Amino acid sequence: MIQDDHTPLWGGRFEKAPAAALQEFGASLPVDKRLWAQDIAGSKAHARMLAAQGILSQEDAELIVAGLDAIGEQIAAGDFDFDIVDEDIHMSIERALTERIGDAGRRLHTGRSRNDQVATDARLYCKQQASALAGQLLKARETLILVAQAHRDVILPGYTHMQKAQPVLFSHHLLAYSWMLARDFKRMIAARDAADASPLGAAALAGTSYPLNRQQTAAELGFSAVIPNSLDAVSDRDFMLDLVYACSTAMIHLSRLSEELILWSTEEFGFITLDDTYATGSSIMPQKKNPDFAELVRGKTGRVVGDLVGLLTVLKGLPLAYNKDLQEDKEGTFDAIDTLSASLAAVTGMLATLRVNADVMLEAAQGGFMAATDLADFLVGTGMPFREAHEVVGRIVLHAEKKQCTLQQISMAELREFSAAFDESVSEVIDIAAVVSRRTTEGGTSPSSVEIQIAQARKQLEDDQRSL
């Protein structure tokens, strides 16, 4: 079959082209065209290696590299015509190259398959995107630390089961999220490193009879090693799983933080006020200020988790080596990358611009009987077993609930009705600021402990910034 503008580049074996509807169904070009820069880089490295090995003439290699550079400029300028008949970005660029430079373009694919080509493109892209996301995670962590430093002495209620539990420093609360994102950074770097091996030269699945130099192309493309098994090289997508998993976990952390921002910004809580640039209004209710962007981060988390499940499902039953199912590896991966990137930008901006309502937080910390544990500890200090002290304080809390008062509002006479061990010093014990200050264990919420944590978080951030 003679090739024309509408004949697939693999069409020699076939008397008929795929049906038009199936061409669209089978094409990955609408998704994988974002890999154009990686595809061009891989093709240039392959052409130079072929020339160095005497497989391709130096003249042809130079024509190919110049032609690919010109195509890259055309795509970057938005002047490139992507045709669905080309199926994918690899064929699209190869067709354009052949039209531009003739037979030299047809020689580029010597010793190479789309199988190792797409794996190379995907690994290059995932490496680059993992590094970019790691950088965004660093910025979000830095913002959390800065906000914690700026409000280091603000007290707010800490919750378990969404019930008031014990008072903590607002800075302590934010630092918990900074450590979550620090772990996300490590996962992102691990995903980047997992992609850092070259499949180029594995060809379709078995290698090739041409004397390729895989080390040369790996070095030019910035890979630290080559994948030692050609079957594994073309079929492995573990690096994508690692990246999408890292994105999923980071999104879950951002979703948890967004949930708190949403709650804290309600009239019922009033702990924070979101900046107008990170909120929206209502089309019918003029008074509304909605935390839409935090809600979107929370909602989009499900998409990214779905991307992970989708990729796992694609891979779970595939025999070696390449199967067309692997075309479905990119859309979810790209979506996870894009969604996390946008979510990090949104959350970082919300944190950097929010107003902290310290007086409202402190007032809320006065309620909920959050000094109850300290009241029990006071009794333990007089020699009472903890379980007995727990029961005594439980009765005091019940008494306060019935009176509709706080622990601090119960008189000394009333306290002594529950235990003769109480004396005047108990008033200091149940002071909310004192309750916070006594949590001096490593990692605790006292001001002195939080100062240490801020220093630790700052040092880890600086170490990670240098490592990136």
C-alpha positions, 0 to 999 in steps of 0.5 A: 500500500502506497502511503499518502497523507492519511495512511498510518506510518505502520500501514504496510501490512494493511490493505485498509485503514481503520474505520474513522470512528475507531481512529478517533477511539484508538488515538492518544494524540489529544492526550499525549501531545503534551509530551511533544518536548520530551518526544523531540528530546528523545528523538534528538538523542536517538539520532545523535547516538545512531550517528555515533554508532555509524548506523546513521550518517552524520549528515542525516543526524544533523538534518533530523536534529535541525528538523526536530528543533524547527518542529519544536519551535512550531509547536511552541508557537501554536502553529503545528497541525495535530492530525488525529490520523497520526494516532499519537505524538510520536507519529505526529512529529515523525510525519512532520519531520519526514515531510520537512526533510524527506528520507532522513526523517524515515531513518530516525526510527531505526532501532526504536519502537513506539514502545520504548519511545513512549516509555521514555517520554513518560519517564522524562515528563514524570521526572520533570513534573515530580520536581515541579510539584516538589517545589510547590510542596516546599512553597506550601510548607514555607507558607505554613511555617510563616503563618505559624511564626506570625501567630505563634502564641494564638490559642485555639480549641483542639478537637477529637471526634469533632468535639472540643478536647484540649487547647493547643496553639494555632501554630502547633496546629499548622505545623502538623500540616507542614510535617504532612507536606514534608512527607509528601515531598519525600514521596514526590522525590521518590517518584521522581527517582523511580522515573530516573532510568532510561528505557530507550533502546529496548525497542518493542520488547526484545532489544534490537540487532543494531549496535545501540549505545543505550548509555549515551542516550540515557546520559544525554537525556539526564537519566542516571541509569538504563533499565536492565531488562528490555521487557520490563523497560517497555511495560513498567509503569510503576513510576507512574503509580508512585507519582499518582500515589504521591499526588493522591496522598498530598491531595488528601492532606490538602483536603483535610486542611481545606476542610478545616479552613472551611469550618474555621471560616463559618460564622459558627466558628469564626476562627479565620477570615478568608481573603476576598480573592480566595472566596466567591459570592452567591448569585441570589444571596448578597451576604454570602462569602463562600470558601469555594476554592477550599471546597474545590480542593476537597472535592477534586481529591476524589478525582485524584484518588480515582486516577490512582485506582484507574491506573492500578486497574489498567495494570493489574492484569497485563501480560508482558510486554506492551499492550494497548491498555497502557495507552490509558496510563497518561490521562489519569496521570496528567490529571493527577499532576494538574489537579495537585498543582492547581490545588497547591497554588490555591491552598498556599494562596489561602494560607498566605492571605487569611486573617486569624481571629485570635480573640474568637479562637481564645474565647472558644478555647474557654468552653468545652471543659478543655481543662478537665484533664488538668483538673484530674492531673491536679488530683493525681498530684495529691495522691489520688489514683488517676481512674478515681480522679477521672471519675471525680472530674467527670462528675464535676463536668456534669455539674457544670453542664447542668449549671451551664457554666465553665470549669473556671466559673465553678467556685472553690466551695463547689469543687471541694464538695467533690473532693477535699483535695482541691485548694486555691492553687487549682485556679491556676491549673485550669487557666487555659494559657497555663494548660497550654504552657504545661504541654512541654513534652517533645512535640507538645503544644507549649510555646517552648515546644512549638518554638523547637518545632518551628526551628525543626520544620524550618531546618527540614525545609531548608535541607529539602530546598537544597536537595531539590 
